[in-house]
């Protein structure tokens, strides 16, 4: 199956997703290739969401020769993609290739790495900007962030999403790489969401970074180090 249930999360197992992620992990992958890789991975994940999470319906169509029955994906006009700035920007660009009519939201969130993690293992999170479209019960909402590490940022983001929306048909957190600790923390606080990732990595280091991970996705994509 392209999407596998791993208990704490669902795993995208498409061969191209795994190949693309491996290239993203490589320390030799430079900025342009890294950013393009995130776009590609977002597109693959979008197609996997369509194939694994969305229904089709039969429709009557007229070909140049005769009438026939075809299938179309239901709900493509009811997609909301929320970009967790900044690292998710190229990731979302890829998702939009799969969902070109999606409504988009933006949440700027950052963790205070200088403060470090508290006794619960979480970072202080600052939310600088929130702009969300209307979310309805018919919507599939995809909250995209390439890295799900401690879960501190994602939990803060989801609080804003949940507070400002009706109960959507599906609420999916999509990441490229996740740490077990972050999956557990988000799943405990938001039990009704689906966590979807391309890889579940081994652990977090003392600084809260995913190991083996792929480094700082934002810095690598935007060349800010």
Secondary structure, 3 states (H helix, E strand, C coil): CCEEECCCCEEECCHHHHHHHHHHHCCCCCHHHHHHHHHHHHHHHHHHHHHHHCCEEEEEEECCCCEEEEEEECCCCCEEEEEEECCHHHHHHHHHHHCCCCEEEEEEEEECCCCCCCCCCCCCEEEEEEECCCCCCCCEEEEECCEECCCHHHHHHHHHHHHCCCCCCEEEEEEEEEEHHHHHHHHHHCCCCEEEEEEEECEECCCCCEECCCCCHHHHHHCCC
